[in-house]
């Protein structure tokens, strides 16, 4: 019976240690699962139940992507709010101050264009490109606006801005027939076949290119003339680039390209939709810094021919490359686990790394 007390003490000590470890693990897990991105899915007026079911299917795929990305998710248009119209809810959500490092806005539904004003059809008052632009301007971090509706092209010119990706389902406001692009984009977003560079990640650019190909094939198989041609802008030049103007992940030279700006595609390739394999965890702040440095380096390389003295070019390039290398080093060090020598008491433990 004398042995019961020591064993009881050890059992209690073990349980307490296990509890503290679990609490620490939970806190660590909570920090690692901090939602650095937000996804806003807006379902417009369905018109008919047939379209309503399609829009619900597209929305469900985006919701699954948000869960996989551990992103904050907001759905508008799925249920009724007696206090606010859908238009008010969209603008309120965009104007809300958040600590997220990236925002995705996906508009699913029908659109109209009267020759002057383009509108996204909502239940109640419609959303115009001008009203959306005003709210988007309040967002300082990277923003992707994906317009999955007919007659959406005028939204691109209005929304085009620095640090922003804009995708429209049509190339003009007069492509007013129902758009299937949103269906193919929501599917391509998590398809391994869309991973063109085989890096284990599907970027918004890769999903866009896959959706463009599949949309064209849809009309070809039906033997019909395509009534929609999607376009993408992410260099703030207010000019969209169609999927067939890319070769691989790069815009074809000479296709609506100016030497003063980067070609479309680079910013969109930094927006990651889905990962097909385990990737190194990168914090929102690290990704922001990495992406901005990569764009600055690409912009500098774009201007290389304008330098009379190449030494000046390399003088500007070197600090950017060093900063980028430091970002990757910090990511690598954060991902490396620390092992403590179990034969040494904690106060004098020797650090080793694998």
C-alpha positions as CSV (number, residue, x, y, z in Angstrom):
1,X,0.0,0.0,0.0
2,X,3.0,2.3,0.5
3,X,3.6,2.3,-3.2
4,X,0.2,3.7,-4.1
5,X,1.0,7.3,-3.1
6,X,4.2,7.6,-5.2
7,X,2.5,6.0,-8.2
8,X,-0.6,8.3,-7.6
9,X,1.7,11.3,-7.6
10,X,3.4,10.3,-10.8
11,X,0.1,9.6,-12.5
12,X,-1.2,13.0,-11.5
13,X,2.0,14.7,-12.7
14,X,1.8,12.8,-16.0
15,X,-1.8,13.8,-16.5
16,X,-1.1,17.4,-15.7
17,X,1.9,17.5,-18.1
18,X,-0.3,15.9,-20.8
19,X,-3.0,18.5,-20.3
20,X,-0.6,21.4,-20.5
21,X,0.9,19.9,-23.7
22,X,-2.5,19.5,-25.2
23,X,-3.4,23.1,-24.4
24,X,-0.1,24.3,-25.9
25,X,-0.7,22.2,-29.0
26,X,-4.3,23.6,-29.3
27,X,-3.0,27.2,-29.0
28,X,-0.3,26.5,-31.6
29,X,-2.8,24.9,-33.9
30,X,-5.2,27.9,-33.5
31,X,-2.4,30.3,-34.4
32,X,-1.4,28.2,-37.5
33,X,-5.0,28.1,-38.6
34,X,-5.5,31.9,-38.4
35,X,-7.6,32.9,-41.4
36,X,-5.4,35.2,-43.4
37,X,-7.6,35.3,-46.5
38,X,-11.3,36.0,-46.9
39,X,-13.6,34.8,-49.7
40,X,-16.8,36.6,-50.4
41,X,-19.3,34.6,-52.6
42,X,-22.2,36.6,-54.0
43,X,-25.1,34.7,-55.6
44,X,-27.2,37.0,-57.8
45,X,-30.8,36.8,-58.8
46,X,-31.4,33.3,-60.3
47,X,-34.2,34.2,-62.8
48,X,-35.3,30.5,-63.0
49,X,-34.9,27.5,-60.7
50,X,-32.7,25.9,-63.4
51,X,-30.1,28.7,-63.1
52,X,-30.6,28.8,-59.4
53,X,-29.4,25.2,-59.1
54,X,-26.4,25.9,-61.2
55,X,-25.4,28.9,-59.2
56,X,-25.8,26.9,-56.0
57,X,-23.4,24.2,-57.4
58,X,-20.8,26.8,-58.3
59,X,-21.1,28.4,-54.9
60,X,-20.7,25.1,-53.2
61,X,-17.4,24.5,-54.9
62,X,-16.1,27.9,-53.8
63,X,-17.2,27.1,-50.3
64,X,-15.3,23.9,-50.4
65,X,-12.2,25.8,-51.6
66,X,-12.6,28.3,-48.8
67,X,-12.6,25.4,-46.3
68,X,-9.6,23.8,-47.8
69,X,-7.7,27.1,-47.7
70,X,-8.9,27.8,-44.2
71,X,-10.2,31.2,-45.4
72,X,-12.9,33.3,-43.8
73,X,-16.0,32.8,-45.8
74,X,-19.0,35.1,-46.4
75,X,-22.0,34.0,-48.5
76,X,-24.4,36.7,-49.8
77,X,-27.6,35.9,-51.7
78,X,-28.2,32.4,-50.3
79,X,-30.7,33.6,-47.8
80,X,-32.9,36.7,-47.3
81,X,-32.1,39.5,-44.9
82,X,-35.1,41.6,-44.0
83,X,-33.0,44.5,-42.8
84,X,-30.7,44.9,-45.8
85,X,-30.7,44.4,-49.5
86,X,-28.1,42.1,-51.1
87,X,-26.5,45.2,-52.6
88,X,-26.1,46.8,-49.1
89,X,-24.7,43.5,-47.8
90,X,-22.1,43.3,-50.5
91,X,-20.9,46.9,-50.1
92,X,-20.9,46.6,-46.3
93,X,-18.8,43.5,-46.4
94,X,-16.3,45.1,-48.8
95,X,-16.1,48.3,-46.7
96,X,-15.6,46.4,-43.4
97,X,-12.1,46.8,-42.1
98,X,-10.3,43.5,-41.6
99,X,-6.8,42.2,-40.9
100,X,-6.9,39.8,-43.9
101,X,-4.0,39.8,-46.3
102,X,-6.0,38.9,-49.4
103,X,-9.7,39.1,-50.5
104,X,-11.5,37.1,-53.1
105,X,-14.8,38.4,-54.4
106,X,-16.7,35.9,-56.6
107,X,-19.9,37.2,-58.3
108,X,-22.1,34.4,-59.7
109,X,-25.3,35.1,-61.7
110,X,-26.6,37.2,-64.6
111,X,-25.5,40.5,-65.9
112,X,-26.9,43.2,-68.2
113,X,-25.5,46.1,-70.3
114,X,-27.6,48.9,-71.8
115,X,-24.7,50.4,-73.8
116,X,-23.6,52.7,-71.0
117,X,-23.9,50.9,-67.7
118,X,-23.1,47.3,-66.8
119,X,-24.9,45.7,-63.9
120,X,-24.7,42.5,-61.9
121,X,-28.3,41.4,-61.2
122,X,-29.1,41.0,-57.5
123,X,-32.3,40.5,-55.7
124,X,-33.4,44.1,-55.3
125,X,-31.1,46.9,-56.6
126,X,-28.4,45.8,-58.9
127,X,-24.7,46.2,-58.5
128,X,-23.0,48.5,-61.0
129,X,-19.3,48.5,-61.8
130,X,-18.9,52.1,-60.5
131,X,-20.5,51.2,-57.1
132,X,-18.3,48.2,-56.8
133,X,-15.1,50.1,-57.7
134,X,-15.7,52.6,-54.9
135,X,-15.9,49.9,-52.3
136,X,-12.9,48.0,-53.8
137,X,-10.7,51.1,-53.5
138,X,-11.0,50.9,-49.7
139,X,-9.2,47.5,-49.8
140,X,-5.5,48.0,-49.6
141,X,-4.3,44.4,-49.7
142,X,-4.3,42.2,-52.8
143,X,-7.8,41.7,-54.2
144,X,-9.2,39.3,-56.8
145,X,-12.6,40.2,-58.4
146,X,-14.1,37.3,-60.4
147,X,-17.1,38.2,-62.5
148,X,-18.9,35.0,-63.5
149,X,-21.8,36.5,-65.4
150,X,-22.9,37.7,-68.8
151,X,-22.1,41.3,-70.1
152,X,-19.4,41.6,-67.4
153,X,-16.6,43.0,-69.6
154,X,-17.2,46.7,-68.6
155,X,-16.4,45.8,-65.0
156,X,-12.8,45.1,-66.0
157,X,-12.0,48.6,-67.3
158,X,-13.7,50.2,-64.2
159,X,-12.2,47.9,-61.6
160,X,-8.6,47.6,-63.1
161,X,-6.2,48.9,-60.4
162,X,-2.8,48.2,-58.9
163,X,-2.5,45.1,-56.7
164,X,-5.7,43.7,-58.1
165,X,-6.8,40.9,-60.4
166,X,-10.0,41.3,-62.4
167,X,-11.5,38.5,-64.4
168,X,-14.7,38.8,-66.5
169,X,-16.6,36.1,-68.3
170,X,-17.0,38.2,-71.5
171,X,-14.8,40.5,-73.6
172,X,-17.6,43.0,-74.3
173,X,-20.8,44.1,-72.6
174,X,-22.8,42.9,-75.6
175,X,-22.0,39.2,-74.9
176,X,-25.3,38.9,-73.1
177,X,-26.2,35.3,-73.4
178,X,-25.9,33.1,-70.3
179,X,-22.2,32.5,-69.3
180,X,-20.9,29.0,-68.6
181,X,-17.4,30.3,-67.7
182,X,-18.2,30.4,-64.0
183,X,-19.0,26.7,-64.0
184,X,-15.7,25.7,-65.6
185,X,-13.7,28.0,-63.4
186,X,-15.2,26.6,-60.2
187,X,-14.3,23.1,-61.4
188,X,-10.8,24.0,-62.6
189,X,-9.9,25.6,-59.3
190,X,-9.3,22.3,-57.6
191,X,-8.4,20.1,-60.6
192,X,-4.9,18.7,-60.7
193,X,-5.0,19.0,-64.5
194,X,-5.0,22.8,-64.2
195,X,-1.6,22.7,-62.5
196,X,0.5,23.7,-65.5
197,X,3.8,24.2,-63.8
198,X,3.4,21.1,-61.6
199,X,4.3,22.9,-58.4
200,X,1.5,21.3,-56.4
201,X,-0.5,24.4,-56.4
202,X,-3.3,25.7,-58.6
203,X,-3.2,29.4,-59.0
204,X,-5.9,31.8,-60.2
205,X,-4.1,32.2,-63.5
206,X,-3.9,28.4,-64.0
207,X,-7.6,27.9,-63.2
208,X,-8.5,30.8,-65.5
209,X,-6.6,29.3,-68.4
210,X,-8.1,25.9,-67.9
211,X,-11.6,27.4,-67.7
212,X,-11.0,29.4,-70.9
213,X,-10.0,26.2,-72.7
214,X,-13.0,24.2,-71.4
215,X,-15.5,27.0,-72.2
216,X,-14.2,27.0,-75.8
217,X,-14.4,23.2,-76.0
218,X,-18.0,23.4,-74.7
219,X,-19.2,25.4,-77.7
220,X,-17.1,23.5,-80.1
221,X,-18.6,20.2,-79.0
222,X,-22.1,21.7,-79.3
223,X,-21.3,23.0,-82.8
224,X,-22.2,26.5,-81.7
225,X,-20.6,29.9,-82.1
226,X,-19.0,30.9,-78.7
227,X,-21.0,33.7,-77.1
228,X,-18.5,34.4,-74.3
229,X,-14.8,35.1,-74.2
230,X,-13.3,35.6,-70.7
231,X,-10.5,38.0,-70.1
232,X,-8.1,38.8,-67.3
233,X,-6.3,42.0,-66.1
234,X,-3.8,42.2,-63.3
235,X,-1.4,44.9,-64.4
236,X,-3.8,47.8,-64.0
237,X,-3.7,48.8,-67.7
238,X,-7.5,48.4,-68.1
239,X,-7.0,45.9,-71.0
240,X,-7.9,42.3,-70.5
241,X,-6.1,39.3,-71.9
242,X,-8.0,36.3,-73.3
243,X,-6.9,32.7,-72.5
244,X,-5.9,32.1,-76.1
245,X,-3.4,35.0,-75.8
246,X,-1.3,32.9,-73.3
247,X,1.4,30.3,-74.2
248,X,1.7,28.2,-71.1
249,X,1.7,30.7,-68.2
250,X,3.0,33.6,-70.2
251,X,1.3,36.1,-72.4
252,X,2.2,35.8,-76.0
253,X,4.6,38.6,-77.0
254,X,2.9,41.3,-79.0
255,X,-0.6,40.6,-77.8
256,X,-1.8,43.9,-76.3
257,X,1.5,44.2,-74.4
258,X,3.4,47.4,-73.6
259,X,7.0,47.6,-72.5
260,X,6.1,50.0,-69.7
261,X,4.1,47.3,-67.8
262,X,4.4,43.7,-66.9
263,X,2.2,41.5,-69.1
264,X,-1.0,40.1,-67.5
265,X,-0.7,36.9,-65.4
266,X,2.0,37.4,-62.9
267,X,-0.2,38.8,-60.1
268,X,-2.9,36.2,-60.8
269,X,-0.3,33.5,-60.5
270,X,0.4,34.6,-56.9
271,X,-3.2,34.0,-55.9
272,X,-3.3,30.3,-54.8
273,X,-6.7,28.6,-55.0
274,X,-5.8,25.0,-54.1
275,X,-2.8,22.8,-53.1
276,X,-2.6,19.2,-54.4
277,X,0.2,18.3,-52.0
278,X,1.5,19.4,-48.6
279,X,3.2,22.7,-48.8
280,X,5.5,24.7,-46.5
281,X,3.3,26.9,-44.3
282,X,3.8,30.6,-45.2
283,X,2.2,33.3,-43.0
284,X,0.1,36.1,-44.6
285,X,2.7,38.7,-43.9
286,X,5.5,36.6,-45.5
287,X,3.4,36.0,-48.6
288,X,2.6,39.6,-49.0
289,X,6.3,40.6,-48.8
290,X,7.4,37.7,-51.1
291,X,4.8,38.5,-53.7
292,X,5.6,42.2,-53.7
293,X,9.3,41.6,-54.0
294,X,8.7,39.2,-56.9
295,X,6.7,41.8,-58.7
296,X,9.3,44.5,-58.2
297,X,12.0,42.1,-59.5
298,X,9.9,41.3,-62.6
299,X,9.2,45.0,-63.2
300,X,12.9,45.8,-63.0
301,X,13.8,43.0,-65.4
302,X,11.1,44.4,-67.7
303,X,13.1,47.7,-67.8
304,X,16.5,46.1,-68.2
305,X,16.9,47.2,-71.8
306,X,16.4,50.8,-70.8
307,X,19.5,50.9,-68.6
308,X,22.5,52.5,-70.4
309,X,24.8,51.1,-67.7
310,X,24.1,47.5,-66.6
311,X,26.0,48.1,-63.4
312,X,23.1,50.4,-62.3
313,X,20.6,47.7,-63.2
314,X,22.4,45.1,-61.1
315,X,22.9,47.7,-58.3
316,X,19.1,48.0,-58.1
317,X,18.5,44.2,-58.5
318,X,20.9,43.0,-55.8
319,X,19.1,44.4,-52.7
320,X,15.7,43.0,-54.0
321,X,17.2,39.6,-54.5
322,X,18.8,39.7,-51.0
323,X,15.5,40.7,-49.4
324,X,13.7,37.8,-51.3
325,X,16.4,35.3,-50.2
326,X,15.9,36.5,-46.6
327,X,12.1,35.9,-46.8
328,X,12.7,32.3,-48.0
329,X,15.3,31.7,-45.3
330,X,12.9,32.9,-42.6
331,X,10.2,30.6,-44.1
332,X,12.6,27.7,-44.0
333,X,13.8,28.3,-40.5
334,X,10.2,28.6,-39.3
335,X,9.3,25.2,-40.9
336,X,12.4,23.4,-39.4
337,X,11.6,21.6,-36.2
338,X,13.8,21.9,-33.2
339,X,14.9,18.7,-31.3
340,X,16.1,18.8,-27.7
341,X,18.6,16.2,-26.3
342,X,16.5,14.0,-24.1
343,X,19.6,13.1,-22.0
344,X,20.2,16.7,-20.9
345,X,18.0,18.6,-18.4
346,X,15.8,21.2,-20.1
347,X,17.7,24.2,-18.7
348,X,20.9,23.0,-20.4
349,X,19.4,21.3,-23.4
350,X,21.4,21.5,-26.6
351,X,19.5,22.6,-29.7
352,X,19.8,20.5,-32.8
353,X,17.9,20.6,-36.1
354,X,17.0,18.1,-38.7
